[in-house]
C-alpha cells in the first residue's frame, strides 16, 4: 500500500525526463532533508555495470566501494576451487575491495557473514607490513602466489591495511550476497557517508533473459518499454536488446521508475513474439492499449516517484511503515480498519459470489 506520483509527457526523450524530474527532487531534498548534503551530479549507470560494481540495480553511492571482475587472475591458478569454476561457461570471480579492512578478525567476520547468507564463505586476501615490506596474507594469497596477488592488489588500488573479498560462480548465484557484503563492509569500516543523499540513474535495462529452467527467451524487465534501436534491434540477438527504461536510486532505494513507452503496435507485436506471445494473444490481453496506439497516441514517456519512500528517506527512517498513516502488517492486514474482513452473505449475493471451503 503506497503512493506514486506519475508523470507522463509526449514527444520526449529519456534525457528530457531526467532533466524535468531532477530539479524537482533536488529542491525537495534540499528543503526537507534536514541539512544533509544533496548530490547534484547524478551519474547514469547501465544496469549491467550497476550489477557488476554494486551487486544491485539500486546502489548506495554514499559507499565508495566498487566491485570488480578479477577472473583472469584466478584462471589456471593454484586455487583449485576458483580455477575449476572458471572452466564453466558464464562464470566469473568478483572482488569486493575493503579499504582499511586488513585484519584477520574482520576478514573472518565477513566470511561468517557470507555463510549466514547461504554461501560456503568468501575467500579473502589482506595486506600488511612484513619483515621485507608489504606482504599479502590469507589462504588465497598462498594458493595463487605473489605475482597474481600483486596484480589483484594493483587492479583494486589497495595497500597496507586493506583487504579484498572474493566470490565466484554465475553472477546470479552470488550477486545479491556480494551487494549486501559491500554494504556491510562500507558501514562497518566507516566508509559510507551517512549525512548525504546520493542519486544515480540506472539505465539500459535488458528487455529479455533466458529462462534457466526451460532455456526459453522471456521478458526480464518492462515489456512495454521502447527497445533501443526500435524494430531493427529486435531482429538481432534478443539478449542484446536494451530498453529505454530507467530507475532512480537514492541511498540504496529505488525512488523513481519509468520508461519511454513502446507506442508502435508493430514493434510491440514483434517484442512479444520473441517472448512467445502471438499477435492475437497480445490483442486479447492489451487490446485497449493497442487501439489507442493505432488511433494516434503520440510518442510518450515518463516516470513515477514513490512518495512514501521519498518521505522515508527525508525522515531518516529505515522502514516505509514509519511514514504511512495506517500501514499494513506482514500479512497485508490493516489493523486500524480490521481489513480485510469476512464479507456478509448479502454482499456475496449482490456480487453473485459463493465462497467454497478449501479442499482437504
C-alpha positions, 0 to 999 in steps of 0.5 A: 500500500503506497503512493506514486506520483506519475508523470507522463509527457509526449514527444520526449526523450529519456534525457528530457525526463531526467532533466524535468524530474531532477530539479524537482527532487533536488529542491525537495531534498534540499528543503526537507532533508534536514541539512544533509548534503544533496548530490547534484551530479547524478551519474547514469549507470547501465544496469549491467555495470550497476550489477557488476560494481554494486551487486544491485540495480539500486546502489548506495553511492554514499559507499565508495566501494566498487566491485570488480571482475578479477577472473583472469587472475584466478584462471589456471591458478593454484586455487583449485576451487576458483580455477575449476569454476572458471572452466564453466561457461558464464562464470566469473570471480568478483572482488569486493575491495575493503579499504582499511579492512586488513585484519584477520578478525574482520576478514573472518567476520565477513566470511561468517557473514557470507555463510549466514547468507547461504554461501560456503564463505568468501575467500579473502586476501589482506595486506600488511607490513612484513619483515621485507615490506608489504606482504599479502596474507590469507589462504588465497594469497598462498594458493595463487602466489605473489605475482597474481596477488600483486596484480589483484592488489594493483587492479583494486588500488589497495595497500597496507591495511586493506583487504579484498573479498572474493566470490565466484560462480554465475553472477546470479548465484552470488550477486545479491550476497556480494551487494549486501557484503559491500554494504556491510563492509562500507558501514562497518569500516566507516566508509559510507557517508551517512549525512548525504543523499546520493542519486544515480540513474540506472539505465539500459535495462535488458528487455529479455533473459533466458529462462534457466529452467526451460532455456526459453527467451522471456521478458526480464524487465518492462515489456512495454518499454521502447527497445533501443534501436526500435524494430531493427534491434529486435531482429538481432540477438534478443539478449542484446536488446536494451530498453529505454527504461530507467530507475532512480536510486537514492541511498540504496532505494529505488525512488523513481521508475519509468520508461519511454513507452513502446507506442508502435503496435508493430514493434510491440507485436514483434517484442512479444513474439520473441517472448512467445506471445502471438499477435492475437494473444497480445490483442486479447490481453492489451487490446485497449492499449493497442487501439489507442496506439493505432488511433494516434497516441503520440510518442510518450514517456515518463516516470513515477516517484514513490512518495512514501519512500521519498518521505522515508528517506527525508525522515531518516527512517529505515522502514516505509511503515514509519511514514504511512498513516495506517500501514499494513502488517506482514500479512497485508492486514490493516489493523486500524480498519480490521481489513480485510474482513469476512464479507456478509452473505448479502454482499456475496449475493449482490456480487453473485459470489459463493465462497467454497471451503478449501479442499482437504 
